[in-house]
């Protein structure tokens, strides 16, 4: 059974930083394509960042230079370091692991950026 558990969210002032963690079980993050998505109130869920099995990282344009996705193979955990946070980064953030069809999903964690 695959489980993805996010942690590290919360309330932060604009310009601040947060690091989200996604602890995986039932899969190995080192061999899976892993991603972070987010969903703001009233909006669709959007892809934010991804790391492939070979370590290639990609980001949505608005996250480039501010967010960093990484993984710790020994801890079987994926991270999203978010710096210089903006009000528009407020959303529920979801960890996802690619499967044959679609993704496995975590339950999500709230990130709120205040002015």
N, C-alpha and C positions, 0 to 999 in steps of 0.2 A: 504494500500500500504506500503510495507516494504522499508525502506531506511536505508542505512548504510553509514555514512559520516566520512571518516578518516581525521585526522589532526595531526599536530605535526612533520611532516617530515622536511627534509632539508639537509643542508650540515654540516658535522661535521668531525673533525679530528679523525684519528685513535686513539683509546683509550678513546674517549669521549662517551657521553651518549645522548640519545634521548628518549622521551616518546611519543609514538603514542596513539592517542585516536580514538575510534570508537563510535560515537553517533548513537544510533539506534532509529528508530521510526517504528511503525507498528508491532513490536514484543517486547517482554520483555526479556532482556538478562538473567534475573535470571532463566527463565525456558527453555532457549534454549542453546544448545551446540554452543559455539562461538569459532572461530579460527582466527588466523592470517596466511596468506600465503605471499610468496614473489616470484617475478619473476625478475631474472637478465636478462640483454640484451642477446638475442639469446638463452635463456634457457627456460625450462618449468617452470610453476608455481608450487612451492613446499610448502607444509604445514610446518609451523614453530612452532606454539604453539597453544594449545587449552585449553579451560576451559569448563567443563561439567556443566549441570544444578545443580549437587550436589556439585560443587566447585572443583572437581578434575582437576588438571592441568597436562599437558604433553608437552614435548618439543622435537624438533629435537635435536640429539646429539650435534651438533655444537652450539646450543643455551643454553644448560644446564649450569647453573652457571653464565650465563651472562644476559639472558633475563628473565623477569617475566611477566606473563599474569595475569591480575586481572580484577575485574569489580566493578562498583559502581551501585548498584541496584536502588538507589534513583535517580541517574542521567541517568539511563538506558544506561550506557556507559561501554565499555570494553577498557582496556589499554594494551599496551605492553611497558614495561620499558626495554630499551636496554642499557646495560653498556659494557664497554671494547670493543667498536665497532671495527671491523676489515674491511679491504678493501673489503673482500669477502662478507660482509653484504650489500654492495651496491645493491639496487634493488628497484622495485616498491612493496610496501607492501599493501596487501589487507585484509580487514576485511571480515569475512564470518560468516553467521549464517546458521546452518543446517536446512533444510526443509525436507519434506517427501521424495523427490527425489532431490538430489543435494544440492546446497547452494544458499542462497541469497548472493550477492556480493556488496561490495562498489566499488567505482571507482578507488581506489588505490591512494597511495601517495608515492612520490619519497623520498628515503633515499640514500644519497651519502656520502660515507666515503672517505676522502682524506688522503694522506700520509703527 
